[in-house]
């Protein structure tokens, strides 16, 4: 083992890399589950971006007119990263409450902080897989208009991190499967109203304020700016918001997992 790897493992939460490796090996035989999550945003792109796009026409972004498919595609790219990270984070409920996986892990040198770190990194990684697949599609379809789009995939890491941290933290408060309805109640409206399908100006002023406070909006705004070339200071705000949410969620998830596993 290299010195660098040993130092990484010795840091608080560093042994979470071992849990990440465990998840990677366990999903090798279940790759269709991961691949299936790629199709949802693709169907939205084909049905709405191209189907509805023929009726909607062009959309104006910062004074520049773009085709509707070009407008929708970056929003769905952000949603892909969100879905992969968030829905994988919800698997922690099963692992913790029923599979009792983490109880077994605690008998090894790994601790609760390693569990939180490993699951956060794995959820982020799964979100990145979804984003890479969807980005390849929109690139092949010619829905990328700027060289700034080279930064779009690295930027999806911030989207995935935000929803991985927040998702794991939220799941630690769940008491039963019925609580998943609450999570869906938060995710579905966010997906529909975070300027993914319609520009922010299409909403009432009071709703604009609410939308701008959601993490997916910041992900959509960041992806759209990079793929269309309309990059400005607002994108720094997007990155800081998403990074801060991810850090806050990861910190809270670590504390909650430690409390649940050690009491």
N, C-alpha and C positions, 0 to 999 in steps of 0.2 A: 504494500500500500504506500502511495506517495506521501511525502511530508505534507503537501498542500491538502490532500484528502483527509489525512489524519487530523490536521488542524481544523478543517471544516466540521469533522465529526465531533471534535472536542468542544465546539462552541455550544452555548445553550440552544437547544432545538436542532443542532447540527445532525444528530443521528436520525432526524426525520428523512434524510436522504435514503436511509435503509428502508423505511416504510414506503417511500416513493418507488423504490426498486421492487418491493413486494407487490405493490399495485400494478406496476408495469408487467410483471411476470404473470400475475393472475388474470390480466385482461388479454393476454396473448391468445387465449382460446375463446375469447368473447368479443373479438373485434367487430362482428356485425352490429353489436349494441352501440359501439362508438360511431361506426359508419352511418347508422340509421339516423343519428341526430343531425347529420349534414343535410339531409333532404328537406327538412322543414323550411329553412330559409330559401332554399333553391326553388321550392314550389311557390312560395310567396313572390319571389322575383319573377318567375315565369308567368304567373297568373295576374299579378298586379302590375309589376314593372312593365311587362309587355302587353298583357291583355287590357287592363284598365288604363295603361299609359296611352293607348290609342285614342281614348276619349278625353283624358286629362290634358294632353299636350305638354308643352314645356313648362318648367318651373324656374322661377327667378331666384338665384342665390347671390346675395351681395351685388345685385345689379347685373348679374350674368345669367343668361338663359341656358338651361341644360335640359336635355330630354328627361322624361319622367323616370325611365329605367336607370339613368345615371344618377338621379336623385335618390331613388330607393335603394340601390345596390349598397352604398356605404353604410346606410342605416341597418341593413340586414347583415352586413359584415360585423358590425358592433353587436347585433343581437346574437350572432353565431357564437362569438366569444362569451357573451353573457350566458347563453343556454348551456354551453359545454361546461363552464365553470360552476354555475349555480346548481344545475341539476345533478352534477356529480357530487357537489357538497351535500346534497340532501341524502346521499347514500350513507352518510355518517350515522344517521338515525338508526338504520338497520344494523350497521356494524356495532353500534354502541349498545342498543337496547335488546337486540335479539340474537345476533351472532356472537356477542360478547368477545369480539376480536381484540379490543383494546385491553381487556382484562388479561388476556394471554400475553399481549405485547409487554405489559408492565412487569412480567416475570423475567424479561430480558433487560439489558442495559438501557433500553429506551424508556423515557419518561413521558408524562403528559404533554410537555412542551414539544417533544419530538413528534408526538402524535399530531398535534395541531399544525406544526410546521410541515410535516410530511403530507398530510391531507390537503393543506392549502396549496402546496406546490403541485400536487397531483391534479387538483381541480383546475388550477391555472393551466397546466399542461394540456388537459383535455380541452379546455376552451381554446387554446392555441391551435390544437389539431383541427377543430371545427373551422377556425378562422382561416387557416392555411388552405383547406379544401375549398372553402367558399371564395377566397381571394383568387385562387387559380381559375375558378369559373368566370368571375367577373372580368378577369384579365383576358381570358380567351374570348369573351363576348364583346370586348372593346369598350367596357364601361369604366375604364380608368383614363382620366384626361390629363394627368400631370405626373411629372417625375417625383413630386412629393410623395406619391403613392408608395415609393420604396420604403418609406417610414411607416406605412400603414400596418404592416404585420408586427413590427416591434411595438407599435402603439396599442395593438390588441392585447398585449401583455398587461397593460395598465387596466384595460376593461376587465380581462379575466381575473386579475388580482383583486379588483374592487369587489366583484361578485363572489369570488371564492372566499375572501375574508368575511364579507357580510353574510354570505350563505351559511358558512359553517357556524358562525356566531348565532345566527337565527335558529338553526337546527338544534343547537344545544338547549334551547328553551322549549322545544316541542315535547309534549307529554303523550301524544297518541297520533295515530295515522290521520285522524280527522284534522289535526292542525296543519296538514299539508294544504287544506283548502284556504287557509289564511295566507300561506305563501303564494299560492296561485292567484289569490285575489290581489296581491301586490304586483306580481310579475306580469300578468296578462294586460292589465290597464297600462302599465309602464311601457310594455311592448307596443301597444296600439297608439299611445298618445305621446311618445317621446320624439316627435318630429321625424319618425321613421318613414311614414307614408305621406305626411302633409307638412308643409313649411310651418314654422312656428307662428307666422303672421296670420295663419288661418284660424287660430284659436282666440277666444276672448282674452282681454288683458289679464284678468285674474287667473285664468287657466295657464297662460304663458308663464306666470311667476311660479306656479306649482310645477310645471313641466321642467323648467330650468333648474329646479332643485333636485331632480331625480338623477341618479347615476347613469342610467342608460342614455339620457339626453346628452350628457357630456361625452359619452362614448360615441354616439351618433354624430354629434357636432365635430368631434375630433376626426373621425373617419371621413366624413364628408369634406371637410376642409382639405385633408391630405389627398383624397382621390380627385378632387376638382381643382386643386391648386389655390383655393381661396384661404391661404394660411395667414393668420394674424396673431396678435397678442392673446386673443381669446383661447387659443389652443394651449397656451401655458396654463391658463386657468383650468381647462379640461384635465390636463395631466396631473396638476396638483390636487384637484378634487378627487380624482380616481385613486391616486396613490395614497392620499390621506384616508379615504374610506377603506382601502385595502389594509392599511396598517392598523387602523382602529379596529376593524373586524378581526384581523389576525390576533391582535392583543386581547380582545375580549374573548375570542374563541379559545385562546390558550388558557386564560383564567377559568373559563367555564368548564373546559374539558378536565383541567386539573381538579376542580372542585367536584365534578361528577364522578371521576374515577378514583379519587382518594378518600371519598366520604361514603 
